[in-house]
Amino acid sequence: MTLTEHNITPRDLLDDILPKVKATERVVNNTLKSMLEEASDDPAERRRLENQVMEFELEITMIMMNLEHLMNRYATAFQEVTDSGHRRSGPVLELDQHEVVAVDSARKLYERIQELQRANTSPD
């Protein structure tokens, strides 16, 4: 069976999607919040950053809720993959519509946060 946007293997979720969500969370908690602290002199920039932090946090929460639902539905498959030390991919898992959105959102959010980091570290 070929993987599509409507399915994923447990290993792909554990080794690709979840690390991207965690990396995004770290950037929000570290980089964006420190930028927010530095923007205290500019109320407009501060509001923009506050909104951005809230947007990212809300999106991460939605993603994690749906990924947790997926992992609970297929708990046995995930356990088999973790027990194998991630050497096995596990079965192909069918995603419901919310899980499809969560996986896609996780990838897109990770790309957005990478772009944000590049923009924040590029010389002016």
LOGU-440513 format. One record per residue (C-alpha): residue number from 1; residue in three letters; chain; y, z negated, x negated. Coordinates in Angstrom, 2 decimals. Layout:
<sites>
<site seq="NUM" type="ALA" mol="A" north="Y" up="Z" east="X"/>
...
</sites>
This chain:
<sites>
<site seq="1" type="MET" mol="A" north="0.00" up="0.00" east="0.00"/>
<site seq="2" type="THR" mol="A" north="3.44" up="0.92" east="-1.31"/>
<site seq="3" type="LEU" mol="A" north="6.10" up="-1.76" east="-1.22"/>
<site seq="4" type="THR" mol="A" north="9.03" up="-1.05" east="1.05"/>
<site seq="5" type="GLU" mol="A" north="12.06" up="-3.04" east="2.12"/>
<site seq="6" type="HIS" mol="A" north="9.84" up="-4.62" east="4.79"/>
<site seq="7" type="ASN" mol="A" north="7.36" up="-6.22" east="2.42"/>
<site seq="8" type="ILE" mol="A" north="7.16" up="-8.04" east="-0.88"/>
<site seq="9" type="THR" mol="A" north="4.58" up="-9.75" east="-3.04"/>
<site seq="10" type="PRO" mol="A" north="4.74" up="-13.51" east="-3.61"/>
<site seq="11" type="ARG" mol="A" north="5.13" up="-12.88" east="-7.33"/>
<site seq="12" type="ASP" mol="A" north="8.15" up="-10.61" east="-6.78"/>
<site seq="13" type="LEU" mol="A" north="9.77" up="-13.29" east="-4.68"/>
<site seq="14" type="LEU" mol="A" north="9.00" up="-16.07" east="-7.16"/>
<site seq="15" type="ASP" mol="A" north="9.83" up="-14.13" east="-10.33"/>
<site seq="16" type="ASP" mol="A" north="12.69" up="-11.91" east="-9.17"/>
<site seq="17" type="ILE" mol="A" north="14.40" up="-12.93" east="-5.94"/>
<site seq="18" type="LEU" mol="A" north="14.41" up="-16.74" east="-6.25"/>
<site seq="19" type="PRO" mol="A" north="15.72" up="-16.69" east="-9.86"/>
<site seq="20" type="LYS" mol="A" north="18.54" up="-14.41" east="-8.73"/>
<site seq="21" type="VAL" mol="A" north="19.46" up="-16.81" east="-5.93"/>
<site seq="22" type="LYS" mol="A" north="19.39" up="-19.76" east="-8.34"/>
<site seq="23" type="ALA" mol="A" north="21.52" up="-17.87" east="-10.89"/>
<site seq="24" type="THR" mol="A" north="24.01" up="-17.01" east="-8.16"/>
<site seq="25" type="GLU" mol="A" north="24.13" up="-20.66" east="-7.12"/>
<site seq="26" type="ARG" mol="A" north="24.84" up="-21.71" east="-10.72"/>
<site seq="27" type="VAL" mol="A" north="27.68" up="-19.22" east="-11.04"/>
<site seq="28" type="VAL" mol="A" north="29.22" up="-20.42" east="-7.78"/>
<site seq="29" type="ASN" mol="A" north="28.87" up="-24.07" east="-8.79"/>
<site seq="30" type="ASN" mol="A" north="30.12" up="-23.58" east="-12.34"/>
<site seq="31" type="THR" mol="A" north="32.28" up="-20.49" east="-12.78"/>
<site seq="32" type="LEU" mol="A" north="33.91" up="-20.13" east="-9.35"/>
<site seq="33" type="LYS" mol="A" north="34.55" up="-23.84" east="-8.92"/>
<site seq="34" type="SER" mol="A" north="36.10" up="-24.10" east="-12.40"/>
<site seq="35" type="MET" mol="A" north="38.28" up="-21.06" east="-11.59"/>
<site seq="36" type="LEU" mol="A" north="39.27" up="-22.89" east="-8.42"/>
<site seq="37" type="GLU" mol="A" north="40.32" up="-25.95" east="-10.41"/>
<site seq="38" type="GLU" mol="A" north="42.40" up="-23.79" east="-12.76"/>
<site seq="39" type="ALA" mol="A" north="44.13" up="-22.04" east="-9.84"/>
<site seq="40" type="SER" mol="A" north="45.82" up="-25.22" east="-8.63"/>
<site seq="41" type="ASP" mol="A" north="49.29" up="-23.81" east="-9.46"/>
<site seq="42" type="ASP" mol="A" north="48.87" up="-20.72" east="-7.27"/>
<site seq="43" type="PRO" mol="A" north="48.23" up="-21.57" east="-3.59"/>
<site seq="44" type="ALA" mol="A" north="47.33" up="-17.99" east="-2.62"/>
<site seq="45" type="GLU" mol="A" north="44.80" up="-17.67" east="-5.45"/>
<site seq="46" type="ARG" mol="A" north="43.42" up="-21.09" east="-4.63"/>
<site seq="47" type="ARG" mol="A" north="42.88" up="-20.11" east="-0.97"/>
<site seq="48" type="ARG" mol="A" north="41.23" up="-16.86" east="-2.00"/>
<site seq="49" type="LEU" mol="A" north="38.85" up="-18.67" east="-4.34"/>
<site seq="50" type="GLU" mol="A" north="38.10" up="-21.39" east="-1.77"/>
<site seq="51" type="ASN" mol="A" north="37.19" up="-18.70" east="0.75"/>
<site seq="52" type="GLN" mol="A" north="35.07" up="-16.92" east="-1.83"/>
<site seq="53" type="VAL" mol="A" north="33.19" up="-20.13" east="-2.71"/>
<site seq="54" type="MET" mol="A" north="32.57" up="-20.87" east="0.98"/>
<site seq="55" type="GLU" mol="A" north="31.39" up="-17.30" east="1.58"/>
<site seq="56" type="PHE" mol="A" north="28.93" up="-17.44" east="-1.32"/>
<site seq="57" type="GLU" mol="A" north="27.66" up="-20.90" east="-0.32"/>
<site seq="58" type="LEU" mol="A" north="27.11" up="-19.79" east="3.27"/>
<site seq="59" type="GLU" mol="A" north="25.30" up="-16.65" east="2.17"/>
<site seq="60" type="ILE" mol="A" north="23.09" up="-18.61" east="-0.24"/>
<site seq="61" type="THR" mol="A" north="22.23" up="-21.10" east="2.51"/>
<site seq="62" type="MET" mol="A" north="21.26" up="-18.29" east="4.90"/>
<site seq="63" type="ILE" mol="A" north="19.15" up="-16.61" east="2.22"/>
<site seq="64" type="MET" mol="A" north="17.36" up="-19.82" east="1.28"/>
<site seq="65" type="MET" mol="A" north="16.60" up="-20.74" east="4.90"/>
<site seq="66" type="ASN" mol="A" north="14.95" up="-17.37" east="5.47"/>
<site seq="67" type="LEU" mol="A" north="13.09" up="-17.39" east="2.15"/>
<site seq="68" type="GLU" mol="A" north="11.78" up="-20.88" east="2.89"/>
<site seq="69" type="HIS" mol="A" north="10.57" up="-19.59" east="6.25"/>
<site seq="70" type="LEU" mol="A" north="8.78" up="-16.75" east="4.46"/>
<site seq="71" type="MET" mol="A" north="7.19" up="-19.12" east="1.94"/>
<site seq="72" type="ASN" mol="A" north="6.03" up="-21.44" east="4.71"/>
<site seq="73" type="ARG" mol="A" north="4.51" up="-18.56" east="6.68"/>
<site seq="74" type="TYR" mol="A" north="2.57" up="-17.39" east="3.65"/>
<site seq="75" type="ALA" mol="A" north="2.09" up="-20.75" east="1.91"/>
<site seq="76" type="THR" mol="A" north="-1.51" up="-19.99" east="0.93"/>
<site seq="77" type="ALA" mol="A" north="-0.55" up="-16.72" east="-0.75"/>
<site seq="78" type="PHE" mol="A" north="2.25" up="-18.39" east="-2.69"/>
<site seq="79" type="GLN" mol="A" north="-0.06" up="-21.21" east="-3.74"/>
<site seq="80" type="GLU" mol="A" north="-2.60" up="-18.70" east="-5.08"/>
<site seq="81" type="VAL" mol="A" north="0.07" up="-17.00" east="-7.18"/>
<site seq="82" type="THR" mol="A" north="1.45" up="-20.25" east="-8.58"/>
<site seq="83" type="ASP" mol="A" north="-2.08" up="-21.52" east="-9.27"/>
<site seq="84" type="SER" mol="A" north="-2.73" up="-18.35" east="-11.30"/>
<site seq="85" type="GLY" mol="A" north="0.37" up="-19.01" east="-13.42"/>
<site seq="86" type="HIS" mol="A" north="2.05" up="-15.99" east="-11.81"/>
<site seq="87" type="ARG" mol="A" north="-0.56" up="-13.69" east="-13.40"/>
<site seq="88" type="ARG" mol="A" north="-1.52" up="-12.42" east="-9.93"/>
<site seq="89" type="SER" mol="A" north="0.94" up="-10.66" east="-7.65"/>
<site seq="90" type="GLY" mol="A" north="-0.76" up="-11.85" east="-4.50"/>
<site seq="91" type="PRO" mol="A" north="-1.05" up="-9.91" east="-1.27"/>
<site seq="92" type="VAL" mol="A" north="1.69" up="-7.72" east="0.13"/>
<site seq="93" type="LEU" mol="A" north="3.62" up="-9.84" east="2.63"/>
<site seq="94" type="GLU" mol="A" north="5.17" up="-8.36" east="5.75"/>
<site seq="95" type="LEU" mol="A" north="8.77" up="-9.52" east="6.21"/>
<site seq="96" type="ASP" mol="A" north="10.37" up="-10.19" east="9.57"/>
<site seq="97" type="GLN" mol="A" north="13.84" up="-8.78" east="10.21"/>
<site seq="98" type="HIS" mol="A" north="15.60" up="-11.95" east="9.01"/>
<site seq="99" type="GLU" mol="A" north="13.55" up="-12.08" east="5.83"/>
<site seq="100" type="VAL" mol="A" north="14.31" up="-8.42" east="5.11"/>
<site seq="101" type="VAL" mol="A" north="18.02" up="-9.22" east="5.40"/>
<site seq="102" type="ALA" mol="A" north="17.61" up="-12.32" east="3.20"/>
<site seq="103" type="VAL" mol="A" north="15.84" up="-10.43" east="0.39"/>
<site seq="104" type="ASP" mol="A" north="18.36" up="-7.60" east="0.52"/>
<site seq="105" type="SER" mol="A" north="21.26" up="-10.08" east="0.64"/>
<site seq="106" type="ALA" mol="A" north="19.88" up="-11.98" east="-2.34"/>
<site seq="107" type="ARG" mol="A" north="19.84" up="-8.81" east="-4.42"/>
<site seq="108" type="LYS" mol="A" north="23.31" up="-7.73" east="-3.31"/>
<site seq="109" type="LEU" mol="A" north="24.81" up="-11.19" east="-3.78"/>
<site seq="110" type="TYR" mol="A" north="23.38" up="-11.34" east="-7.29"/>
<site seq="111" type="GLU" mol="A" north="24.98" up="-7.97" east="-8.09"/>
<site seq="112" type="ARG" mol="A" north="28.32" up="-9.16" east="-6.69"/>
<site seq="113" type="ILE" mol="A" north="28.23" up="-12.34" east="-8.74"/>
<site seq="114" type="GLN" mol="A" north="27.36" up="-10.33" east="-11.87"/>
<site seq="115" type="GLU" mol="A" north="30.37" up="-8.07" east="-11.24"/>
<site seq="116" type="LEU" mol="A" north="32.55" up="-11.13" east="-10.72"/>
<site seq="117" type="GLN" mol="A" north="31.38" up="-12.62" east="-13.99"/>
<site seq="118" type="ARG" mol="A" north="32.01" up="-9.36" east="-15.86"/>
<site seq="119" type="ALA" mol="A" north="35.51" up="-9.14" east="-14.37"/>
<site seq="120" type="ASN" mol="A" north="36.17" up="-12.77" east="-15.27"/>
<site seq="121" type="THR" mol="A" north="35.07" up="-12.32" east="-18.90"/>
<site seq="122" type="SER" mol="A" north="36.52" up="-8.86" east="-19.61"/>
<site seq="123" type="PRO" mol="A" north="39.66" up="-8.75" east="-21.74"/>
<site seq="124" type="ASP" mol="A" north="42.91" up="-8.12" east="-19.86"/>
</sites>
